[in-house]
Amino acid sequence: MYSMIKMIAMAGLGAVLLSSTTAALPADPHQPAPQSTRLSHAEILEGTDSLLQYFNQTTADLEKQVAGLSEAQLQFKPAPDKWSISQCLEHIVLSERMIFNMAKSALEKAPQPERKSEVKMTDDHLKTSITDRTHKFQAPKELQPTGIYKDTKTALTDFLAARQPVIDYIKKADVTDLRNHINDYPNGVVDGYQGLMFIAAHCARHTRQIEEIKANPNFPKQ
């Protein structure tokens, strides 16, 4: 597990949880009690549907933001030390594969349903905290993009190829099992379901970055 935490920290993703997790806060007496270790069939179906819906939503949002962009627009950088849209896309593709491999590795370990009460961060809070662009982090060398994409079609083809194995995995997953896998992230505890959600949330974070680039007054008109 330590190696997994280290990899997440290297990716700059653990820092997001480190700055936003509620795990260190005292329990709120007004919050509902931890979930039972058993879910109904309806809850299982709803859980996988919700996760797939979030992946579909983030895919559509990314496609919408980059649709029809020219090479000049893809390569535009707001400042010398800032990423271009091409670099954002490359980073998303690289990260999707890396985070999914980490999530799968964690889910291959024995479940720990007795630790479910340690998960303090809700799914919605995890999404909100990861997509919060007020906190910026430096990506490690392994995930540093160079701007290889000259057209959106190639970038989206690579993105969808990286994402499809995640979708296939979720479709076959059992939500009860996902929730019973407890993972220690830097200064926080999440379950296996949230580990997969992390992938889509990370995509959403950089989709917002792409929006910011497009809003720059110097962004090419075409």
N, CA, C and O of each residue as an XYZ file, in Angstrom:
888
protein
N       0.812     -1.201      0.000
C       0.000      0.000      0.000
C       0.851      1.257      0.000
O       0.470      2.257     -0.609
N       1.989      1.227      0.668
C       2.860      2.405      0.695
C       3.284      2.817     -0.698
O       3.339      4.004     -1.019
N       3.593      1.798     -1.546
C       4.026      2.127     -2.903
C       2.917      2.821     -3.670
O       3.182      3.706     -4.484
N       1.670      2.424     -3.415
C       0.542      3.068     -4.084
C       0.437      4.523     -3.651
O       0.254      5.410     -4.485
N       0.552      4.774     -2.345
C       0.483      6.138     -1.834
C       1.595      6.981     -2.445
O       1.380      8.130     -2.831
N       2.772      6.402     -2.526
C       3.908      7.130     -3.086
C       3.658      7.491     -4.539
O       3.977      8.603     -4.960
N       3.091      6.568     -5.317
C       2.816      6.840     -6.721
C       1.797      7.954     -6.883
O       1.927      8.807     -7.760
N       0.773      7.937     -6.022
C      -0.241      8.980     -6.091
C       0.370     10.325     -5.759
O       0.086     11.324     -6.418
N       1.207     10.351     -4.741
C       1.859     11.599     -4.371
C       2.753     12.093     -5.495
O       2.821     13.293     -5.759
N       3.442     11.164     -6.159
C       4.290     11.531     -7.289
C       3.484     12.173     -8.397
O       3.956     13.086     -9.076
N       2.268     11.692     -8.575
C       1.419     12.205     -9.651
C       0.842     13.562     -9.317
O       0.179     14.171    -10.156
N       1.079     14.051     -8.110
C       0.525     15.331     -7.725
C      -0.923     15.216     -7.314
O      -1.558     16.222     -6.998
N      -1.463     13.994     -7.311
C      -2.856     13.802     -6.995
C      -3.069     13.672     -5.498
O      -4.079     14.134     -4.967
N      -2.123     13.049     -4.820
C      -2.243     12.917     -3.371
C      -2.282     14.275     -2.711
O      -2.904     14.445     -1.662
N      -1.620     15.244     -3.319
C      -1.608     16.592     -2.749
C      -2.999     17.181     -2.712
O      -3.319     17.961     -1.816
N      -3.823     16.822     -3.664
C      -5.194     17.316     -3.682
C      -5.943     16.799     -2.475
O      -6.619     17.556     -1.779
N      -5.821     15.490     -2.226
C      -6.467     14.916     -1.062
C      -5.865     15.470      0.222
O      -6.577     15.688      1.203
N      -4.581     15.692      0.217
C      -3.892     16.187      1.397
C      -4.442     17.539      1.812
O      -4.574     17.819      3.004
N      -4.766     18.386      0.829
C      -5.228     19.736      1.129
C      -6.714     19.815      1.381
O      -7.198     20.810      1.921
N      -7.463     18.766      0.993
C      -8.912     18.895      1.040
C      -9.632     17.826      1.848
O     -10.832     17.943      2.095
N      -8.922     16.794      2.259
C      -9.604     15.701      2.928
C     -10.192     16.118      4.262
O      -9.663     17.003      4.934
N     -11.278     15.484      4.638
C     -11.894     15.733      5.928
C     -11.548     14.638      6.921
O     -12.097     14.598      8.022
N     -10.643     13.750      6.539
C     -10.357     12.604      7.397
C      -9.808     13.014      8.742
O     -10.016     12.308      9.729
N      -9.109     14.138      8.812
C      -8.501     14.554     10.057
C      -9.474     15.305     10.948
O      -9.140     15.616     12.092
N     -10.687     15.608     10.449
C     -11.653     16.353     11.221
C     -12.415     15.424     12.150
O     -12.567     14.241     11.842
N     -12.897     15.929     13.280
C     -13.694     15.084     14.161
C     -15.002     14.702     13.502
O     -15.511     15.430     12.650
N     -15.535     13.588     13.884
C     -16.785     13.118     13.294
C     -17.917     14.083     13.604
O     -18.013     14.581     14.726
N     -18.765     14.350     12.642
C     -19.898     15.242     12.795
C     -21.081     14.429     13.302
O     -21.533     13.513     12.615
N     -21.594     14.746     14.498
C     -22.694     13.954     15.049
C     -23.963     14.034     14.218
O     -24.848     13.188     14.349
N     -24.057     15.048     13.360
C     -25.238     15.212     12.534
C     -25.148     14.419     11.230
O     -26.132     14.305     10.498
N     -23.970     13.876     10.944
C     -23.793     13.089      9.736
C     -24.399     11.704      9.924
O     -24.414     11.190     11.043
N     -24.901     11.085      8.844
C     -25.481      9.746      8.969
C     -24.426      8.722      9.358
O     -23.232      8.913      9.124
N     -24.882      7.651      9.946
C     -23.970      6.588     10.363
C     -23.352      5.948      9.135
O     -23.922      6.025      8.046
N     -22.180      5.309      9.290
C     -21.540      4.645      8.158
C     -22.484      3.640      7.510
O     -23.353      3.067      8.168
N     -22.298      3.436      6.208
C     -23.139      2.510      5.476
C     -22.976      1.085      5.991
O     -21.924      0.703      6.503
N     -24.038      0.320      5.842
C     -23.949     -1.091      6.149
C     -23.019     -1.745      5.150
O     -22.834     -1.242      4.041
N     -22.439     -2.853      5.536
C     -21.538     -3.542      4.615
C     -22.315     -4.242      3.509
O     -21.714     -4.730      2.552
N     -23.648     -4.300      3.622
C     -24.459     -4.940      2.601
C     -25.317     -3.903      1.876
O     -25.901     -3.021      2.505
N     -25.386     -4.015      0.571
C     -26.221     -3.138     -0.245
C     -27.298     -3.970     -0.934
O     -27.089     -5.136     -1.269
N     -28.444     -3.346     -1.135
C     -29.510     -4.042     -1.851
C     -29.151     -4.139     -3.332
O     -28.241     -3.460     -3.806
N     -29.874     -4.986     -4.050
C     -29.612     -5.127     -5.486
C     -29.821     -3.799     -6.199
O     -29.060     -3.444     -7.099
N     -30.858     -3.065     -5.794
C     -31.148     -1.764     -6.414
C     -30.011     -0.776     -6.163
O     -29.637     -0.014     -7.054
N     -29.464     -0.793     -4.945
C     -28.370      0.116     -4.615
C     -27.109     -0.235     -5.402
O     -26.351      0.650     -5.799
N     -26.893     -1.516     -5.621
C     -25.733     -1.957     -6.398
C     -25.836     -1.450     -7.834
O     -24.868     -0.932     -8.390
N     -27.013     -1.604     -8.427
C     -27.217     -1.139     -9.792
C     -27.092      0.381     -9.871
O     -26.487      0.910    -10.804
N     -27.667      1.081     -8.889
C     -27.602      2.539     -8.870
C     -26.161      3.022     -8.715
O     -25.773      4.027     -9.310
N     -25.378      2.312     -7.924
C     -23.993      2.707     -7.693
C     -23.155      2.636     -8.954
O     -22.428      3.578     -9.272
N     -23.251      1.525     -9.678
C     -22.478      1.406    -10.908
C     -22.987      2.379    -11.959
O     -22.199      2.951    -12.713
N     -24.313      2.571    -12.012
C     -24.877      3.524    -12.970
C     -24.387      4.935    -12.688
O     -24.074      5.680    -13.616
N     -24.320      5.306    -11.426
C     -23.874      6.653    -11.053
C     -22.419      6.869    -11.433
O     -22.047      7.933    -11.926
N     -21.606      5.859    -11.202
C     -20.194      5.979    -11.528
C     -20.005      6.056    -13.048
O     -19.220      6.865    -13.543
N     -20.723      5.218    -13.772
C     -20.640      5.259    -15.237
C     -21.156      6.588    -15.773
O     -20.617      7.122    -16.743
N     -22.191      7.116    -15.148
C     -22.742      8.400    -15.562
C     -21.707      9.508    -15.400
O     -21.598     10.394    -16.248
N     -20.951      9.452    -14.312
C     -19.924     10.471    -14.079
C     -18.812     10.359    -15.126
O     -18.297     11.371    -15.603
N     -18.451      9.141    -15.475
C     -17.449      8.960    -16.532
C     -17.979      9.460    -17.871
O     -17.260     10.120    -18.621
N     -19.233      9.147    -18.169
C     -19.819      9.616    -19.424
C     -19.908     11.141    -19.461
O     -19.667     11.766    -20.494
N     -20.256     11.722    -18.325
C     -20.362     13.182    -18.239
C     -19.013     13.845    -18.475
O     -18.916     14.807    -19.237
N     -17.971     13.335    -17.824
C     -16.651     13.952    -17.971
C     -16.085     13.728    -19.370
O     -15.342     14.565    -19.882
N     -16.433     12.606    -19.983
C     -16.023     12.374    -21.370
C     -16.684     13.400    -22.287
O     -16.020     14.017    -23.120
N     -17.986     13.576    -22.129
C     -18.726     14.524    -22.969
C     -18.240     15.953    -22.765
O     -18.133     16.719    -23.723
N     -17.948     16.312    -21.521
C     -17.473     17.667    -21.228
C     -16.133     17.937    -21.909
O     -15.917     19.011    -22.472
N     -15.239     16.956    -21.853
C     -13.933     17.126    -22.487
C     -14.081     17.229    -23.999
O     -13.479     18.097    -24.631
N     -14.878     16.347    -24.572
C     -15.085     16.376    -26.021
C     -15.667     17.713    -26.468
O     -15.274     18.251    -27.503
N     -16.592     18.240    -25.694
C     -17.221     19.521    -26.022
C     -16.208     20.663    -26.003
O     -16.235     21.539    -26.867
N     -15.324     20.650    -25.023
C     -14.362     21.741    -24.873
C     -13.305     21.765    -25.981
O     -12.804     22.835    -26.327
N     -12.966     20.618    -26.532
C     -11.885     20.587    -27.527
C     -12.385     20.422    -28.958
O     -11.595     20.463    -29.901
N     -13.690     20.234    -29.123
C     -14.240     20.009    -30.461
C     -13.912     21.170    -31.406
O     -14.158     22.333    -31.089
N     -13.357     20.834    -32.562
C     -13.117     21.827    -33.597
C     -11.933     22.753    -33.400
O     -11.755     23.700    -34.165
N     -11.120     22.494    -32.384
C      -9.973     23.376    -32.142
C      -8.900     23.160    -33.215
O      -8.658     22.035    -33.651
N      -8.279     24.235    -33.620
C      -7.209     24.166    -34.618
C      -5.895     23.818    -33.935
O      -5.808     23.807    -32.708
N      -4.871     23.533    -34.737
C      -3.561     23.236    -34.166
C      -3.026     24.435    -33.388
O      -2.424     24.275    -32.327
N      -3.248     25.634    -33.919
C      -2.789     26.844    -33.229
C      -3.465     26.982    -31.871
O      -2.833     27.388    -30.896
N      -4.726     26.650    -31.810
C      -5.448     26.733    -30.539
C      -4.987     25.650    -29.569
O      -4.876     25.894    -28.367
N      -4.722     24.470    -30.086
C      -4.243     23.387    -29.230
C      -2.871     23.698    -28.637
O      -2.587     23.328    -27.498
N      -2.030     24.371    -29.401
C      -0.655     24.621    -28.971
C      -0.487     25.946    -28.216
O       0.589     26.219    -27.685
N      -1.532     26.763    -28.166
C      -1.435     28.063    -27.480
C      -1.162     27.878    -25.987
O      -1.808     27.068    -25.323
N      -0.199     28.637    -25.470
C       0.126     28.618    -24.040
C      -0.117     30.013    -23.467
O       0.423     30.987    -23.992
N      -0.901     30.133    -22.421
C      -1.183     31.436    -21.809
C       0.073     32.148    -21.316
O       0.113     33.376    -21.237
N       1.094     31.365    -20.988
C       2.378     31.903    -20.524
C       3.423     30.811    -20.756
O       3.073     29.637    -20.876
N       4.707     31.188    -20.819
C       5.752     30.191    -21.082
C       5.751     29.020    -20.103
O       6.103     27.899    -20.470
N       5.357     29.280    -18.860
C       5.379     28.224    -17.850
C       4.009     27.558    -17.660
O       3.812     26.794    -16.715
N       3.071     27.851    -18.558
C       1.740     27.260    -18.477
C       1.548     26.220    -19.570
O       2.200     26.268    -20.614
N       0.642     25.278    -19.315
C       0.374     24.243    -20.295
C      -0.542     24.730    -21.407
O      -1.349     25.642    -21.223
N      -0.396     24.096    -22.565
C      -1.317     24.297    -23.683
C      -2.451     23.279    -23.549
O      -2.384     22.380    -22.711
N      -3.487     23.420    -24.373
C      -4.564     22.434    -24.380
C      -4.025     21.073    -24.831
O      -4.441     20.033    -24.318
N      -3.104     21.088    -25.788
C      -2.476     19.848    -26.231
C      -1.798     19.136    -25.066
O      -1.904     17.917    -24.932
N      -1.112     19.887    -24.237
C      -0.433     19.301    -23.078
C      -1.434     18.785    -22.047
O      -1.218     17.735    -21.441
N      -2.527     19.520    -21.849
C      -3.564     19.072    -20.915
C      -4.131     17.726    -21.364
O      -4.311     16.814    -20.556
N      -4.408     17.617    -22.654
C      -4.946     16.366    -23.191
C      -3.964     15.213    -23.012
O      -4.355     14.107    -22.640
N      -2.715     15.473    -23.275
C      -1.692     14.437    -23.122
C      -1.576     13.997    -21.670
O      -1.454     12.806    -21.382
N      -1.615     14.954    -20.765
C      -1.535     14.647    -19.335
C      -2.737     13.824    -18.885
O      -2.584     12.890    -18.098
N      -3.919     14.155    -19.369
C      -5.119     13.390    -19.018
C      -4.978     11.940    -19.461
O      -5.275     11.022    -18.696
N      -4.528     11.734    -20.690
C      -4.367     10.374    -21.215
C      -3.364      9.578    -20.380
O      -3.633      8.438    -19.999
N      -2.220     10.175    -20.101
C      -1.194      9.496    -19.310
C      -1.708      9.168    -17.905
O      -1.466      8.080    -17.383
N      -2.411     10.113    -17.310
C      -2.888      9.943    -15.938
C      -4.001      8.913    -15.847
O      -4.062      8.156    -14.879
N      -4.887      8.871    -16.844
C      -5.981      7.884    -16.828
C      -5.403      6.486    -16.675
O      -5.877      5.695    -15.860
N      -4.386      6.191    -17.456
C      -3.789      4.854    -17.414
C      -3.117      4.585    -16.067
O      -3.264      3.507    -15.492
N      -2.387      5.568    -15.579
C      -1.644      5.381    -14.340
C      -2.581      5.210    -13.141
O      -2.396      4.303    -12.330
N      -3.586      6.086    -13.032
C      -4.493      6.016    -11.882
C      -5.309      4.728    -11.918
O      -5.559      4.117    -10.879
N      -5.722      4.318    -13.111
C      -6.488      3.078    -13.222
C      -5.660      1.879    -12.791
O      -6.170      0.993    -12.105
N      -4.413      1.837    -13.176
C      -3.539      0.741    -12.752
C      -3.387      0.703    -11.238
O      -3.355     -0.372    -10.638
N      -3.291      1.882    -10.622
C      -3.193      1.933     -9.165
C      -4.493      1.473     -8.519
O      -4.478      0.726     -7.540
N      -5.620      1.922     -9.072
C      -6.921      1.544     -8.515
C      -7.121      0.038     -8.602
O      -7.591     -0.584     -7.650
N      -6.766     -0.548     -9.736
C      -6.905     -1.999     -9.900
C      -6.008     -2.753     -8.922
O      -6.417     -3.762     -8.347
N      -4.794     -2.264     -8.738
C      -3.871     -2.926     -7.810
C      -4.446     -2.946     -6.400
O      -4.334     -3.942     -5.686
N      -5.059     -1.841     -6.010
C      -5.655     -1.759     -4.673
C      -6.851     -2.703     -4.550
O      -7.062     -3.312     -3.502
N      -7.630     -2.819     -5.625
C      -8.821     -3.661     -5.590
C      -8.492     -5.150     -5.656
O      -9.348     -5.991     -5.382
N      -7.270     -5.470     -6.013
C      -6.842     -6.872     -6.027
C      -6.484     -7.368     -4.631
O      -6.346     -8.571     -4.413
N      -6.334     -6.451     -3.696
C      -6.028     -6.832     -2.315
C      -7.312     -7.252     -1.604
O      -8.411     -7.015     -2.104
N      -7.170     -7.869     -0.450
C      -8.328     -8.354      0.297
C      -9.200     -7.184      0.757
O      -8.670     -6.152      1.168
N     -10.526     -7.326      0.695
C     -11.414     -6.266      1.168
C     -11.304     -6.090      2.679
O     -10.904     -7.010      3.392
N     -11.658     -4.909      3.156
C     -11.600     -4.606      4.594
C     -12.889     -3.903      5.027
O     -12.841     -2.743      5.436
N     -14.009     -4.562      4.949
C     -15.280     -3.916      5.288
C     -15.321     -3.347      6.696
O     -16.066     -2.404      6.965
N     -14.525     -3.913      7.595
C     -14.507     -3.417      8.971
C     -13.922     -2.011      9.077
O     -14.052     -1.368     10.118
N     -13.284     -1.528      8.021
C     -12.668     -0.196      8.046
C     -13.523      0.879      7.364
O     -13.099      2.028      7.242
N     -14.728      0.502      6.922
C     -15.545      1.442      6.158
C     -15.850      2.733      6.916
O     -16.001      3.792      6.307
N     -15.939      2.647      8.222
C     -16.237      3.849      9.012
C     -15.094      4.858      8.987
O     -15.280      6.009      9.380
N     -13.906      4.437      8.525
C     -12.762      5.353      8.443
C     -12.864      6.290      7.243
O     -12.175      7.308      7.182
N     -13.727      5.941      6.289
C     -13.890      6.792      5.097
C     -14.782      7.964      5.464
O     -15.994      7.804      5.615
N     -14.192      9.137      5.607
C     -14.924     10.332      6.008
C     -15.334     11.204      4.820
O     -16.291     11.973      4.914
N     -14.614     11.085      3.708
C     -14.900     11.928      2.560
C     -16.043     11.357      1.734
O     -16.003     10.192      1.338
N     -17.059     12.169      1.474
C     -18.163     11.729      0.636
C     -17.734     11.749     -0.835
O     -16.728     12.363     -1.191
N     -18.502     11.078     -1.669
C     -18.199     11.070     -3.103
C     -18.250     12.485     -3.681
O     -17.381     12.878     -4.460
N     -19.266     13.239     -3.296
C     -19.402     14.604     -3.816
C     -18.248     15.491     -3.378
O     -17.772     16.324     -4.150
N     -17.799     15.314     -2.142
C     -16.676     16.128     -1.663
C     -15.400     15.761     -2.392
O     -14.578     16.628     -2.688
N     -15.229     14.480     -2.683
C     -14.043     14.062     -3.422
C     -14.025     14.722     -4.801
O     -12.993     15.236     -5.233
N     -15.161     14.708     -5.484
C     -15.247     15.354     -6.793
C     -14.919     16.840     -6.695
O     -14.125     17.372     -7.471
N     -15.549     17.494     -5.722
C     -15.376     18.942     -5.576
C     -13.940     19.303     -5.252
O     -13.399     20.264     -5.798
N     -13.321     18.540     -4.369
C     -11.963     18.869     -3.944
C     -10.944     18.660     -5.061
O     -10.010     19.449     -5.203
N     -11.115     17.620     -5.841
C     -10.165     17.346     -6.924
C     -10.305     18.356     -8.054
O      -9.311     18.761     -8.656
N     -11.523     18.760     -8.341
C     -11.742     19.698     -9.445
C     -11.530     21.155     -9.044
O     -11.636     22.050     -9.883
N     -11.236     21.396     -7.780
C     -10.989     22.760     -7.304
C      -9.676     23.284     -7.883
O      -8.602     22.814     -7.507
N      -9.757     24.253     -8.793
C      -8.580     24.764     -9.483
C      -7.882     25.902     -8.730
O      -6.928     26.492     -9.237
N      -8.360     26.205     -7.523
C      -7.676     27.242     -6.743
C      -6.360     26.717     -6.188
O      -5.483     27.491     -5.802
N      -6.230     25.393     -6.152
C      -4.990     24.768     -5.695
C      -4.298     24.149     -6.908
O      -4.876     23.293     -7.578
N      -3.082     24.566     -7.194
C      -2.330     24.060     -8.350
C      -1.169     23.183     -7.871
O      -0.582     23.442     -6.821
N      -0.847     22.154     -8.642
C       0.201     21.213     -8.273
C       1.082     20.886     -9.471
O       0.632     20.917    -10.616
N       2.320     20.579     -9.193
C       3.280     20.252    -10.244
C       3.237     18.765    -10.548
O       3.408     17.937     -9.653
N       3.011     18.429    -11.800
C       2.991     17.019    -12.190
C       4.408     16.458    -12.198
O       5.349     17.187    -12.513
N       4.586     15.178    -11.861
C       5.918     14.561    -11.882
C       6.407     14.390    -13.317
O       5.649     14.548    -14.274
N       7.665     14.069    -13.439
C       8.282     13.926    -14.755
C       7.538     12.909    -15.612
O       7.370     13.111    -16.815
N       7.091     11.813    -14.996
C       6.420     10.749    -15.742
C       5.119     11.222    -16.397
O       4.673     10.648    -17.391
N       4.524     12.256    -15.841
C       3.249     12.748    -16.359
C       3.359     14.146    -16.945
O       2.347     14.803    -17.190
N       4.575     14.596    -17.167
C       4.785     15.908    -17.780
C       4.564     15.799    -19.289
O       5.278     15.045    -19.951
N       3.603     16.524    -19.850
C       3.327     16.437    -21.282
C       4.245     17.321    -22.111
O       4.806     18.297    -21.613
N       4.387     16.969    -23.370
C       5.242     17.751    -24.274
C       4.446     18.486    -25.337
O       4.992     19.333    -26.045
N       3.155     18.172    -25.459
C       2.345     18.825    -26.472
C       2.353     18.077    -27.791
O       2.495     18.686    -28.851
N       2.202     16.774    -27.736
C       2.330     15.946    -28.936
C       1.131     16.055    -29.873
O       1.243     15.753    -31.061
N      -0.013     16.483    -29.347
C      -1.219     16.468    -30.167
C      -1.340     17.714    -31.039
O      -1.291     18.844    -30.552
N      -1.497     17.478    -32.332
C      -1.652     18.552    -33.312
C      -3.099     18.681    -33.763
O      -3.477     19.684    -34.369
N      -3.919     17.655    -33.465
C      -5.330     17.705    -33.840
C      -6.153     17.016    -32.760
O      -5.664     16.120    -32.073
N      -7.389     17.433    -32.617
C      -8.235     16.902    -31.556
C      -8.646     15.457    -31.802
O      -8.849     14.703    -30.850
N      -8.770     15.061    -33.061
C      -9.201     13.701    -33.365
C      -8.230     12.678    -32.791
O      -8.650     11.698    -32.175
N      -6.939     12.901    -32.992
C      -5.931     11.973    -32.465
C      -5.955     11.964    -30.939
O      -5.882     10.907    -30.312
N      -6.058     13.154    -30.351
C      -6.064     13.262    -28.891
C      -7.256     12.527    -28.291
O      -7.106     11.781    -27.324
N      -8.434     12.736    -28.861
C      -9.636     12.094    -28.323
C      -9.630     10.592    -28.572
O     -10.165      9.829    -27.768
N      -9.035     10.166    -29.668
C      -8.920      8.726    -29.926
C      -8.075      8.067    -28.843
O      -8.429      7.006    -28.328
N      -6.961      8.699    -28.501
C      -6.092      8.166    -27.445
C      -6.787      8.209    -26.082
O      -6.664      7.290    -25.273
N      -7.514      9.293    -25.854
C      -8.233      9.433    -24.581
C      -9.276      8.332    -24.419
O      -9.343      7.686    -23.373
N     -10.082      8.119    -25.443
C     -11.121      7.101    -25.371
C     -10.525      5.697    -25.253
O     -11.100      4.830    -24.596
N      -9.375      5.475    -25.890
C      -8.697      4.176    -25.784
C      -8.202      3.931    -24.368
O      -8.205      2.797    -23.891
N      -7.772      5.008    -23.691
C      -7.299      4.886    -22.312
C      -8.468      4.714    -21.346
O      -8.335      4.037    -20.326
N      -9.589      5.310    -21.652
C     -10.748      5.289    -20.761
C     -11.586      4.021    -20.895
O     -12.203      3.590    -19.921
N     -11.618      3.418    -22.078
C     -12.503      2.268    -22.302
C     -12.260      1.116    -21.322
O     -13.229      0.537    -20.831
N     -11.002      0.759    -21.018
C     -10.785     -0.323    -20.048
C     -11.368      0.001    -18.667
O     -11.794     -0.901    -17.946
N     -11.385      1.271    -18.305
C     -11.973      1.672    -17.023
C     -13.488      1.442    -17.064
O     -14.067      0.900    -16.123
N     -14.116      1.857    -18.157
C     -15.557      1.666    -18.316
C     -15.907      0.182    -18.264
O     -16.855     -0.214    -17.587
N     -15.146     -0.627    -18.976
C     -15.398     -2.074    -18.998
C     -15.266     -2.665    -17.596
O     -16.045     -3.534    -17.205
N     -14.280     -2.188    -16.848
C     -14.054     -2.684    -15.488
C     -15.238     -2.341    -14.587
O     -15.707     -3.184    -13.821
N     -15.714     -1.106    -14.681
C     -16.824     -0.658    -13.837
C     -18.093     -1.439    -14.145
O     -18.846     -1.784    -13.233
N     -18.336     -1.720    -15.417
C     -19.541     -2.457    -15.817
C     -19.585     -3.851    -15.201
O     -20.664     -4.395    -14.966
N     -18.433     -4.419    -14.945
C     -18.368     -5.765    -14.378
C     -18.215     -5.752    -12.852
O     -18.267     -6.798    -12.206
N     -18.029     -4.578    -12.299
C     -17.724     -4.475    -10.868
C     -18.962     -4.633     -9.997
O     -20.087     -4.387    -10.431
N     -18.728     -5.046     -8.769
C     -19.756     -5.140     -7.740
C     -19.542     -3.977     -6.767
O     -18.477     -3.860     -6.161
N     -20.542     -3.132     -6.623
C     -20.380     -1.933     -5.801
C     -20.075     -2.278     -4.354
O     -19.276     -1.603     -3.704
N     -20.712     -3.328     -3.849
C     -20.439     -3.739     -2.471
C     -18.960     -4.048     -2.297
O     -18.341     -3.640     -1.314
N     -18.405     -4.766     -3.249
C     -16.986     -5.113     -3.184
C     -16.117     -3.863     -3.280
O     -15.139     -3.725     -2.545
N     -16.473     -2.950     -4.190
C     -15.695     -1.715     -4.337
C     -15.686     -0.919     -3.032
O     -14.648     -0.409     -2.613
N     -16.834     -0.822     -2.407
C     -16.952     -0.051     -1.163
C     -16.226     -0.719      0.002
O     -15.855     -0.054      0.970
N     -16.027     -2.026     -0.092
C     -15.363     -2.753      0.998
C     -13.840     -2.719      0.898
O     -13.151     -3.164      1.816
N     -13.311     -2.197     -0.205
C     -11.864     -2.056     -0.341
C     -11.463     -0.666      0.148
O     -11.843      0.346     -0.441
N     -10.705     -0.634      1.215
C     -10.343      0.626      1.858
C      -8.872      0.933      1.585
O      -8.000      0.091      1.798
N      -8.613      2.142      1.115
C      -7.256      2.528      0.728
C      -6.776      3.739      1.503
O      -7.524      4.693      1.713
N      -5.530      3.692      1.922
C      -4.915      4.812      2.644
C      -4.211      5.726      1.652
O      -3.200      5.356      1.056
N      -4.760      6.925      1.484
C      -4.123      7.951      0.682
C      -3.443      8.929      1.639
O      -3.703      8.880      2.842
N      -2.585      9.808      1.143
C      -1.929     10.764      2.034
C      -2.946     11.550      2.856
O      -3.732     12.327      2.315
N      -2.919     11.338      4.158
C      -3.762     12.065      5.103
C      -5.256     11.836      4.863
O      -6.074     12.694      5.196
N      -5.612     10.706      4.299
C      -7.024     10.439      4.086
C      -7.280      8.988      3.716
O      -6.376      8.280      3.272
N      -8.517      8.554      3.903
C      -8.900      7.178      3.592
C     -10.071      7.210      2.607
O     -11.049      7.923      2.830
N      -9.974      6.449      1.533
C     -11.047      6.361      0.543
C     -11.330      4.897      0.262
O     -10.533      4.021      0.596
N     -12.480      4.641     -0.359
C     -12.780      3.253     -0.724
C     -12.511      3.019     -2.209
O     -12.169      3.947     -2.942
N     -12.671      1.768     -2.641
C     -12.345      1.417     -4.023
C     -13.214      2.112     -5.048
O     -12.759      2.423     -6.149
N     -14.459      2.354     -4.689
C     -15.375      3.075     -5.577
C     -14.837      4.480     -5.821
O     -14.829      4.959     -6.955
N     -14.392      5.134     -4.760
C     -13.852      6.494     -4.882
C     -12.524      6.505     -5.617
O     -12.180      7.486     -6.277
N     -11.773      5.407     -5.502
C     -10.514      5.319     -6.228
C     -10.741      5.357     -7.734
O      -9.954      5.949     -8.473
N     -11.825      4.720     -8.184
C     -12.174      4.767     -9.600
C     -12.760      6.128     -9.972
O     -12.493      6.651    -11.054
N     -13.550      6.689     -9.080
C     -14.123      8.015     -9.307
C     -13.037      9.071     -9.471
O     -13.202     10.041    -10.211
N     -11.931      8.869     -8.776
C     -10.779      9.757     -8.834
C     -10.340      9.993    -10.277
O      -9.935     11.100    -10.632
N     -10.420      8.943    -11.115
C      -9.972      9.026    -12.504
C     -10.788     10.056    -13.271
O     -10.235     10.924    -13.946
N     -12.107      9.950    -13.160
C     -12.987     10.872    -13.869
C     -12.866     12.281    -13.307
O     -12.917     13.254    -14.059
N     -12.707     12.399    -11.990
C     -12.579     13.716    -11.373
C     -11.301     14.417    -11.830
O     -11.280     15.632    -12.027
N     -10.249     13.641    -11.993
C      -8.992     14.216    -12.477
C      -9.163     14.748    -13.899
O      -8.632     15.805    -14.239
N      -9.898     14.021    -14.717
C     -10.195     14.487    -16.079
C     -10.986     15.794    -16.022
O     -10.710     16.732    -16.771
N     -11.970     15.843    -15.126
C     -12.789     17.050    -14.984
C     -11.945     18.238    -14.546
O     -12.189     19.368    -14.968
N     -10.959     17.984    -13.705
C     -10.077     19.055    -13.229
C      -9.346     19.708    -14.410
O      -9.272     20.933    -14.509
N      -8.815     18.879    -15.289
C      -8.046     19.434    -16.405
C      -8.939     19.908    -17.554
O      -8.505     20.689    -18.401
N     -10.166     19.442    -17.579
C     -11.126     20.020    -18.517
C     -11.396     21.467    -18.124
O     -11.543     22.332    -18.987
N     -11.462     21.727    -16.830
C     -11.605     23.107    -16.355
C     -10.383     23.942    -16.726
O     -10.498     25.122    -17.060
N      -9.232     23.321    -16.662
C      -8.017     24.027    -17.063
C      -8.091     24.415    -18.539
O      -7.677     25.511    -18.917
N      -8.611     23.528    -19.358
C      -8.772     23.817    -20.783
C      -9.739     24.990    -20.979
O      -9.520     25.845    -21.837
N     -10.798     25.024    -20.185
C     -11.729     26.148    -20.247
C     -11.019     27.457    -19.921
O     -11.260     28.484    -20.555
N     -10.144     27.403    -18.927
C      -9.401     28.603    -18.526
C      -8.508     29.088    -19.659
O      -8.407     30.289    -19.907
N      -7.860     28.154    -20.346
C      -6.980     28.514    -21.469
C      -7.790     29.184    -22.580
O      -7.369     30.194    -23.143
N      -8.942     28.619    -22.885
C      -9.785     29.165    -23.939
C     -10.337     30.545    -23.596
O     -10.661     31.335    -24.483
N     -10.438     30.822    -22.301
C     -10.953     32.123    -21.859
C      -9.878     33.207    -21.885
O     -10.185     34.382    -21.686
N      -8.617     32.828    -22.127
C      -7.534     33.807    -22.165
C      -7.773     34.782    -23.329
O      -8.105     34.350    -24.433
N      -7.608     36.082    -23.093
C      -7.878     37.070    -24.158
C      -6.981     36.904    -25.390
O      -7.325     37.372    -26.475
N      -5.853     36.249    -25.229
C      -4.927     36.040    -26.358
C      -5.132     34.710    -27.067
O      -4.387     34.373    -27.988
N      -6.142     33.952    -26.640
C      -6.400     32.656    -27.256
C      -6.726     32.866    -28.742
O      -7.573     33.695    -29.074
N      -6.057     32.122    -29.639
C      -6.281     32.309    -31.088
C      -7.768     32.180    -31.463
O      -8.493     31.347    -30.919
N      -8.186     33.013    -32.389
C      -9.575     32.978    -32.850
C      -9.855     31.726    -33.682
O     -10.982     31.234    -33.733
N      -8.807     31.225    -34.329
C      -8.976     30.017    -35.136
C      -7.654     29.271    -35.285
O      -7.605     28.226    -35.935
